[in-house]
Amino acid sequence: MLQRGKRSHEFFTGDGVSLELLEVVLEGKNKEMFIAFMKGMLQWRPEDRKTAKDLLQDPGLND
């Protein structure tokens, strides 16, 4: 499906979605922390996702 999409290459890499490429507003440490936070939520397998409690304790929210 992704290979047939006309604009798939804009949003997906061979490994899936590239948050690093999609996020163009933040820079430096803020970008790194945001991407780490999002990757904790956006895991395909539920057991790999961070819990709400884990996310609330994320350094990006408490820095």
PDB file of N, CA, C and O in Angstrom:
ATOM      1  N   MET A   1       0.827  -1.178   0.000  1.00  0.00           N
ATOM      2  CA  MET A   1       0.000   0.000   0.000  1.00  0.00           C
ATOM      3  C   MET A   1       0.881   1.256   0.000  1.00  0.00           C
ATOM      4  O   MET A   1       0.626   2.196  -0.752  1.00  0.00           O
ATOM      5  N   LEU A   2       1.915   1.265   0.843  1.00  0.00           N
ATOM      6  CA  LEU A   2       2.787   2.432   0.904  1.00  0.00           C
ATOM      7  C   LEU A   2       3.545   2.640  -0.397  1.00  0.00           C
ATOM      8  O   LEU A   2       3.763   3.776  -0.817  1.00  0.00           O
ATOM      9  N   GLN A   3       3.939   1.566  -1.026  1.00  0.00           N
ATOM     10  CA  GLN A   3       4.680   1.671  -2.275  1.00  0.00           C
ATOM     11  C   GLN A   3       3.820   2.253  -3.392  1.00  0.00           C
ATOM     12  O   GLN A   3       4.345   2.887  -4.307  1.00  0.00           O
ATOM     13  N   ARG A   4       2.526   2.047  -3.329  1.00  0.00           N
ATOM     14  CA  ARG A   4       1.631   2.558  -4.367  1.00  0.00           C
ATOM     15  C   ARG A   4       1.207   4.003  -4.116  1.00  0.00           C
ATOM     16  O   ARG A   4       0.699   4.665  -5.020  1.00  0.00           O
ATOM     17  N   GLY A   5       1.412   4.492  -2.903  1.00  0.00           N
ATOM     18  CA  GLY A   5       0.998   5.847  -2.567  1.00  0.00           C
ATOM     19  C   GLY A   5       1.858   6.887  -3.278  1.00  0.00           C
ATOM     20  O   GLY A   5       3.085   6.786  -3.278  1.00  0.00           O
ATOM     21  N   LYS A   6       1.235   7.860  -3.868  1.00  0.00           N
ATOM     22  CA  LYS A   6       1.956   8.899  -4.608  1.00  0.00           C
ATOM     23  C   LYS A   6       2.826   9.763  -3.703  1.00  0.00           C
ATOM     24  O   LYS A   6       3.875  10.248  -4.129  1.00  0.00           O
ATOM     25  N   ARG A   7       2.399   9.958  -2.456  1.00  0.00           N
ATOM     26  CA  ARG A   7       3.130  10.839  -1.544  1.00  0.00           C
ATOM     27  C   ARG A   7       3.709  10.090  -0.350  1.00  0.00           C
ATOM     28  O   ARG A   7       4.174  10.716   0.602  1.00  0.00           O
ATOM     29  N   SER A   8       3.689   8.771  -0.387  1.00  0.00           N
ATOM     30  CA  SER A   8       4.189   7.978   0.735  1.00  0.00           C
ATOM     31  C   SER A   8       5.621   8.341   1.106  1.00  0.00           C
ATOM     32  O   SER A   8       5.971   8.379   2.286  1.00  0.00           O
ATOM     33  N   HIS A   9       6.436   8.604   0.111  1.00  0.00           N
ATOM     34  CA  HIS A   9       7.851   8.907   0.375  1.00  0.00           C
ATOM     35  C   HIS A   9       8.023  10.177   1.209  1.00  0.00           C
ATOM     36  O   HIS A   9       9.075  10.382   1.815  1.00  0.00           O
ATOM     37  N   GLU A  10       7.008  11.020   1.242  1.00  0.00           N
ATOM     38  CA  GLU A  10       7.089  12.244   2.038  1.00  0.00           C
ATOM     39  C   GLU A  10       6.894  11.981   3.526  1.00  0.00           C
ATOM     40  O   GLU A  10       7.320  12.783   4.357  1.00  0.00           O
ATOM     41  N   PHE A  11       6.263  10.878   3.864  1.00  0.00           N
ATOM     42  CA  PHE A  11       5.896  10.606   5.242  1.00  0.00           C
ATOM     43  C   PHE A  11       6.484   9.327   5.823  1.00  0.00           C
ATOM     44  O   PHE A  11       6.520   9.160   7.042  1.00  0.00           O
ATOM     45  N   PHE A  12       6.942   8.432   4.969  1.00  0.00           N
ATOM     46  CA  PHE A  12       7.430   7.142   5.431  1.00  0.00           C
ATOM     47  C   PHE A  12       8.821   6.856   4.889  1.00  0.00           C
ATOM     48  O   PHE A  12       9.148   7.226   3.761  1.00  0.00           O
ATOM     49  N   THR A  13       9.640   6.189   5.706  1.00  0.00           N
ATOM     50  CA  THR A  13      10.940   5.697   5.269  1.00  0.00           C
ATOM     51  C   THR A  13      10.813   4.183   5.141  1.00  0.00           C
ATOM     52  O   THR A  13       9.727   3.640   5.341  1.00  0.00           O
ATOM     53  N   GLY A  14      11.883   3.506   4.818  1.00  0.00           N
ATOM     54  CA  GLY A  14      11.849   2.052   4.740  1.00  0.00           C
ATOM     55  C   GLY A  14      11.492   1.405   6.060  1.00  0.00           C
ATOM     56  O   GLY A  14      10.978   0.287   6.092  1.00  0.00           O
ATOM     57  N   ASP A  15      11.766   2.112   7.161  1.00  0.00           N
ATOM     58  CA  ASP A  15      11.460   1.604   8.502  1.00  0.00           C
ATOM     59  C   ASP A  15      10.105   2.075   9.012  1.00  0.00           C
ATOM     60  O   ASP A  15       9.697   1.689  10.108  1.00  0.00           O
ATOM     61  N   GLY A  16       9.412   2.885   8.258  1.00  0.00           N
ATOM     62  CA  GLY A  16       8.119   3.417   8.688  1.00  0.00           C
ATOM     63  C   GLY A  16       8.135   4.929   8.689  1.00  0.00           C
ATOM     64  O   GLY A  16       8.772   5.552   7.840  1.00  0.00           O
ATOM     65  N   VAL A  17       7.436   5.515   9.639  1.00  0.00           N
ATOM     66  CA  VAL A  17       7.356   6.969   9.738  1.00  0.00           C
ATOM     67  C   VAL A  17       8.640   7.518  10.350  1.00  0.00           C
ATOM     68  O   VAL A  17       9.147   6.973  11.331  1.00  0.00           O
ATOM     69  N   SER A  18       9.149   8.569   9.786  1.00  0.00           N
ATOM     70  CA  SER A  18      10.334   9.215  10.338  1.00  0.00           C
ATOM     71  C   SER A  18       9.911  10.485  11.064  1.00  0.00           C
ATOM     72  O   SER A  18       9.682  11.521  10.441  1.00  0.00           O
ATOM     73  N   LEU A  19       9.810  10.394  12.379  1.00  0.00           N
ATOM     74  CA  LEU A  19       9.420  11.577  13.147  1.00  0.00           C
ATOM     75  C   LEU A  19      10.452  12.686  13.011  1.00  0.00           C
ATOM     76  O   LEU A  19      10.113  13.869  13.020  1.00  0.00           O
ATOM     77  N   GLU A  20      11.707  12.295  12.885  1.00  0.00           N
ATOM     78  CA  GLU A  20      12.767  13.288  12.753  1.00  0.00           C
ATOM     79  C   GLU A  20      12.571  14.147  11.511  1.00  0.00           C
ATOM     80  O   GLU A  20      12.848  15.346  11.531  1.00  0.00           O
ATOM     81  N   LEU A  21      12.096  13.540  10.435  1.00  0.00           N
ATOM     82  CA  LEU A  21      11.870  14.290   9.199  1.00  0.00           C
ATOM     83  C   LEU A  21      10.567  15.084   9.241  1.00  0.00           C
ATOM     84  O   LEU A  21      10.468  16.158   8.648  1.00  0.00           O
ATOM     85  N   LEU A  22       9.575  14.555   9.941  1.00  0.00           N
ATOM     86  CA  LEU A  22       8.280  15.231   9.986  1.00  0.00           C
ATOM     87  C   LEU A  22       8.286  16.460  10.888  1.00  0.00           C
ATOM     88  O   LEU A  22       7.600  17.441  10.600  1.00  0.00           O
ATOM     89  N   GLU A  23       9.044  16.416  11.963  1.00  0.00           N
ATOM     90  CA  GLU A  23       9.091  17.542  12.900  1.00  0.00           C
ATOM     91  C   GLU A  23      10.066  18.593  12.380  1.00  0.00           C
ATOM     92  O   GLU A  23      11.277  18.374  12.341  1.00  0.00           O
ATOM     93  N   VAL A  24       9.512  19.740  11.981  1.00  0.00           N
ATOM     94  CA  VAL A  24      10.353  20.793  11.394  1.00  0.00           C
ATOM     95  C   VAL A  24      10.314  22.093  12.195  1.00  0.00           C
ATOM     96  O   VAL A  24      10.979  23.059  11.822  1.00  0.00           O
ATOM     97  N   VAL A  25       9.555  22.137  13.278  1.00  0.00           N
ATOM     98  CA  VAL A  25       9.415  23.366  14.061  1.00  0.00           C
ATOM     99  C   VAL A  25      10.436  23.416  15.196  1.00  0.00           C
ATOM    100  O   VAL A  25      11.063  24.449  15.428  1.00  0.00           O
ATOM    101  N   LEU A  26      10.597  22.306  15.896  1.00  0.00           N
ATOM    102  CA  LEU A  26      11.498  22.265  17.041  1.00  0.00           C
ATOM    103  C   LEU A  26      12.938  22.051  16.606  1.00  0.00           C
ATOM    104  O   LEU A  26      13.211  21.563  15.509  1.00  0.00           O
ATOM    105  N   GLU A  27      13.856  22.431  17.494  1.00  0.00           N
ATOM    106  CA  GLU A  27      15.277  22.242  17.207  1.00  0.00           C
ATOM    107  C   GLU A  27      16.008  21.774  18.458  1.00  0.00           C
ATOM    108  O   GLU A  27      15.523  21.934  19.578  1.00  0.00           O
ATOM    109  N   GLY A  28      17.183  21.195  18.244  1.00  0.00           N
ATOM    110  CA  GLY A  28      18.069  20.837  19.348  1.00  0.00           C
ATOM    111  C   GLY A  28      17.457  19.880  20.349  1.00  0.00           C
ATOM    112  O   GLY A  28      16.791  18.910  19.988  1.00  0.00           O
ATOM    113  N   LYS A  29      17.702  20.181  21.628  1.00  0.00           N
ATOM    114  CA  LYS A  29      17.250  19.307  22.716  1.00  0.00           C
ATOM    115  C   LYS A  29      15.732  19.199  22.755  1.00  0.00           C
ATOM    116  O   LYS A  29      15.201  18.127  23.046  1.00  0.00           O
ATOM    117  N   ASN A  30      15.022  20.287  22.468  1.00  0.00           N
ATOM    118  CA  ASN A  30      13.560  20.235  22.465  1.00  0.00           C
ATOM    119  C   ASN A  30      13.046  19.228  21.444  1.00  0.00           C
ATOM    120  O   ASN A  30      12.110  18.479  21.723  1.00  0.00           O
ATOM    121  N   LYS A  31      13.657  19.211  20.263  1.00  0.00           N
ATOM    122  CA  LYS A  31      13.252  18.264  19.225  1.00  0.00           C
ATOM    123  C   LYS A  31      13.553  16.836  19.664  1.00  0.00           C
ATOM    124  O   LYS A  31      12.716  15.948  19.504  1.00  0.00           O
ATOM    125  N   GLU A  32      14.735  16.614  20.213  1.00  0.00           N
ATOM    126  CA  GLU A  32      15.121  15.277  20.668  1.00  0.00           C
ATOM    127  C   GLU A  32      14.162  14.764  21.735  1.00  0.00           C
ATOM    128  O   GLU A  32      13.731  13.612  21.681  1.00  0.00           O
ATOM    129  N   MET A  33      13.829  15.606  22.696  1.00  0.00           N
ATOM    130  CA  MET A  33      12.939  15.202  23.786  1.00  0.00           C
ATOM    131  C   MET A  33      11.526  14.930  23.270  1.00  0.00           C
ATOM    132  O   MET A  33      10.878  13.978  23.705  1.00  0.00           O
ATOM    133  N   PHE A  34      11.052  15.758  22.349  1.00  0.00           N
ATOM    134  CA  PHE A  34       9.719  15.570  21.779  1.00  0.00           C
ATOM    135  C   PHE A  34       9.644  14.255  21.014  1.00  0.00           C
ATOM    136  O   PHE A  34       8.684  13.499  21.161  1.00  0.00           O
ATOM    137  N   ILE A  35      10.651  13.986  20.206  1.00  0.00           N
ATOM    138  CA  ILE A  35      10.655  12.763  19.406  1.00  0.00           C
ATOM    139  C   ILE A  35      10.728  11.538  20.310  1.00  0.00           C
ATOM    140  O   ILE A  35      10.035  10.552  20.060  1.00  0.00           O
ATOM    141  N   ALA A  36      11.542  11.578  21.342  1.00  0.00           N
ATOM    142  CA  ALA A  36      11.624  10.459  22.288  1.00  0.00           C
ATOM    143  C   ALA A  36      10.271  10.237  22.966  1.00  0.00           C
ATOM    144  O   ALA A  36       9.848   9.095  23.146  1.00  0.00           O
ATOM    145  N   PHE A  37       9.598  11.313  23.340  1.00  0.00           N
ATOM    146  CA  PHE A  37       8.277  11.227  23.965  1.00  0.00           C
ATOM    147  C   PHE A  37       7.271  10.582  23.005  1.00  0.00           C
ATOM    148  O   PHE A  37       6.529   9.679  23.392  1.00  0.00           O
ATOM    149  N   MET A  38       7.251  11.047  21.760  1.00  0.00           N
ATOM    150  CA  MET A  38       6.315  10.518  20.770  1.00  0.00           C
ATOM    151  C   MET A  38       6.597   9.048  20.456  1.00  0.00           C
ATOM    152  O   MET A  38       5.669   8.251  20.315  1.00  0.00           O
ATOM    153  N   LYS A  39       7.863   8.698  20.347  1.00  0.00           N
ATOM    154  CA  LYS A  39       8.202   7.302  20.063  1.00  0.00           C
ATOM    155  C   LYS A  39       7.756   6.381  21.185  1.00  0.00           C
ATOM    156  O   LYS A  39       7.430   5.218  20.948  1.00  0.00           O
ATOM    157  N   GLY A  40       7.741   6.904  22.413  1.00  0.00           N
ATOM    158  CA  GLY A  40       7.244   6.111  23.535  1.00  0.00           C
ATOM    159  C   GLY A  40       5.770   5.791  23.414  1.00  0.00           C
ATOM    160  O   GLY A  40       5.315   4.757  23.902  1.00  0.00           O
ATOM    161  N   MET A  41       5.026   6.660  22.773  1.00  0.00           N
ATOM    162  CA  MET A  41       3.587   6.450  22.576  1.00  0.00           C
ATOM    163  C   MET A  41       3.274   5.683  21.304  1.00  0.00           C
ATOM    164  O   MET A  41       2.348   4.873  21.277  1.00  0.00           O
ATOM    165  N   LEU A  42       4.031   5.929  20.264  1.00  0.00           N
ATOM    166  CA  LEU A  42       3.699   5.414  18.941  1.00  0.00           C
ATOM    167  C   LEU A  42       4.409   4.097  18.625  1.00  0.00           C
ATOM    168  O   LEU A  42       5.186   4.006  17.676  1.00  0.00           O
ATOM    169  N   GLN A  43       4.134   3.117  19.414  1.00  0.00           N
ATOM    170  CA  GLN A  43       4.658   1.778  19.186  1.00  0.00           C
ATOM    171  C   GLN A  43       3.529   0.892  18.697  1.00  0.00           C
ATOM    172  O   GLN A  43       2.414   0.955  19.214  1.00  0.00           O
ATOM    173  N   TRP A  44       3.814   0.073  17.710  1.00  0.00           N
ATOM    174  CA  TRP A  44       2.786  -0.782  17.121  1.00  0.00           C
ATOM    175  C   TRP A  44       2.230  -1.774  18.143  1.00  0.00           C
ATOM    176  O   TRP A  44       1.015  -1.943  18.250  1.00  0.00           O
ATOM    177  N   ARG A  45       3.103  -2.416  18.880  1.00  0.00           N
ATOM    178  CA  ARG A  45       2.675  -3.406  19.867  1.00  0.00           C
ATOM    179  C   ARG A  45       2.375  -2.727  21.197  1.00  0.00           C
ATOM    180  O   ARG A  45       3.227  -2.018  21.732  1.00  0.00           O
ATOM    181  N   PRO A  46       1.187  -2.930  21.732  1.00  0.00           N
ATOM    182  CA  PRO A  46       0.814  -2.283  22.995  1.00  0.00           C
ATOM    183  C   PRO A  46       1.809  -2.518  24.125  1.00  0.00           C
ATOM    184  O   PRO A  46       2.037  -1.621  24.936  1.00  0.00           O
ATOM    185  N   GLU A  47       2.399  -3.695  24.193  1.00  0.00           N
ATOM    186  CA  GLU A  47       3.335  -3.992  25.274  1.00  0.00           C
ATOM    187  C   GLU A  47       4.634  -3.201  25.148  1.00  0.00           C
ATOM    188  O   GLU A  47       5.392  -3.102  26.113  1.00  0.00           O
ATOM    189  N   ASP A  48       4.897  -2.643  23.982  1.00  0.00           N
ATOM    190  CA  ASP A  48       6.093  -1.814  23.784  1.00  0.00           C
ATOM    191  C   ASP A  48       5.842  -0.335  24.077  1.00  0.00           C
ATOM    192  O   ASP A  48       6.789   0.440  24.213  1.00  0.00           O
ATOM    193  N   ARG A  49       4.577   0.057  24.175  1.00  0.00           N
ATOM    194  CA  ARG A  49       4.234   1.456  24.428  1.00  0.00           C
ATOM    195  C   ARG A  49       4.466   1.821  25.881  1.00  0.00           C
ATOM    196  O   ARG A  49       4.333   0.984  26.774  1.00  0.00           O
ATOM    197  N   LYS A  50       4.815   3.078  26.109  1.00  0.00           N
ATOM    198  CA  LYS A  50       4.908   3.576  27.478  1.00  0.00           C
ATOM    199  C   LYS A  50       3.503   3.738  28.034  1.00  0.00           C
ATOM    200  O   LYS A  50       2.557   4.025  27.301  1.00  0.00           O
ATOM    201  N   THR A  51       3.386   3.551  29.322  1.00  0.00           N
ATOM    202  CA  THR A  51       2.090   3.745  29.974  1.00  0.00           C
ATOM    203  C   THR A  51       1.856   5.236  30.195  1.00  0.00           C
ATOM    204  O   THR A  51       2.774   6.045  30.064  1.00  0.00           O
ATOM    205  N   ALA A  52       0.634   5.583  30.528  1.00  0.00           N
ATOM    206  CA  ALA A  52       0.323   6.979  30.827  1.00  0.00           C
ATOM    207  C   ALA A  52       1.169   7.471  31.997  1.00  0.00           C
ATOM    208  O   ALA A  52       1.631   8.611  31.997  1.00  0.00           O
ATOM    209  N   LYS A  53       1.367   6.619  32.983  1.00  0.00           N
ATOM    210  CA  LYS A  53       2.197   6.982  34.139  1.00  0.00           C
ATOM    211  C   LYS A  53       3.635   7.256  33.698  1.00  0.00           C
ATOM    212  O   LYS A  53       4.246   8.233  34.132  1.00  0.00           O
ATOM    213  N   ASP A  54       4.175   6.388  32.831  1.00  0.00           N
ATOM    214  CA  ASP A  54       5.526   6.597  32.308  1.00  0.00           C
ATOM    215  C   ASP A  54       5.626   7.921  31.564  1.00  0.00           C
ATOM    216  O   ASP A  54       6.588   8.671  31.732  1.00  0.00           O
ATOM    217  N   LEU A  55       4.633   8.194  30.749  1.00  0.00           N
ATOM    218  CA  LEU A  55       4.645   9.423  29.956  1.00  0.00           C
ATOM    219  C   LEU A  55       4.558  10.666  30.837  1.00  0.00           C
ATOM    220  O   LEU A  55       5.178  11.686  30.535  1.00  0.00           O
ATOM    221  N   LEU A  56       3.804  10.586  31.909  1.00  0.00           N
ATOM    222  CA  LEU A  56       3.699  11.729  32.825  1.00  0.00           C
ATOM    223  C   LEU A  56       5.019  12.006  33.530  1.00  0.00           C
ATOM    224  O   LEU A  56       5.268  13.128  33.970  1.00  0.00           O
ATOM    225  N   GLN A  57       5.860  10.991  33.636  1.00  0.00           N
ATOM    226  CA  GLN A  57       7.162  11.155  34.289  1.00  0.00           C
ATOM    227  C   GLN A  57       8.276  11.438  33.291  1.00  0.00           C
ATOM    228  O   GLN A  57       9.448  11.487  33.665  1.00  0.00           O
ATOM    229  N   ASP A  58       7.921  11.625  32.032  1.00  0.00           N
ATOM    230  CA  ASP A  58       8.918  11.886  30.987  1.00  0.00           C
ATOM    231  C   ASP A  58       9.659  13.181  31.264  1.00  0.00           C
ATOM    232  O   ASP A  58       9.036  14.178  31.630  1.00  0.00           O
ATOM    233  N   PRO A  59      10.976  13.188  31.099  1.00  0.00           N
ATOM    234  CA  PRO A  59      11.777  14.398  31.338  1.00  0.00           C
ATOM    235  C   PRO A  59      11.334  15.595  30.484  1.00  0.00           C
ATOM    236  O   PRO A  59      11.473  16.745  30.901  1.00  0.00           O
ATOM    237  N   GLY A  60      10.806  15.319  29.300  1.00  0.00           N
ATOM    238  CA  GLY A  60      10.344  16.403  28.431  1.00  0.00           C
ATOM    239  C   GLY A  60       9.175  17.177  29.006  1.00  0.00           C
ATOM    240  O   GLY A  60       8.991  18.350  28.683  1.00  0.00           O
ATOM    241  N   LEU A  61       8.391  16.547  29.842  1.00  0.00           N
ATOM    242  CA  LEU A  61       7.263  17.213  30.473  1.00  0.00           C
ATOM    243  C   LEU A  61       7.661  17.850  31.799  1.00  0.00           C
ATOM    244  O   LEU A  61       6.985  18.756  32.287  1.00  0.00           O
ATOM    245  N   ASN A  62       8.744  17.382  32.371  1.00  0.00           N
ATOM    246  CA  ASN A  62       9.133  17.821  33.707  1.00  0.00           C
ATOM    247  C   ASN A  62      10.419  18.642  33.725  1.00  0.00           C
ATOM    248  O   ASN A  62      10.949  18.944  34.794  1.00  0.00           O
ATOM    249  N   ASP A  63      10.912  18.999  32.566  1.00  0.00           N
ATOM    250  CA  ASP A  63      12.158  19.741  32.468  1.00  0.00           C
ATOM    251  C   ASP A  63      11.924  21.241  32.585  1.00  0.00           C
ATOM    252  O   ASP A  63      12.875  22.020  32.523  1.00  0.00           O
TER     253      ASP A  63
END
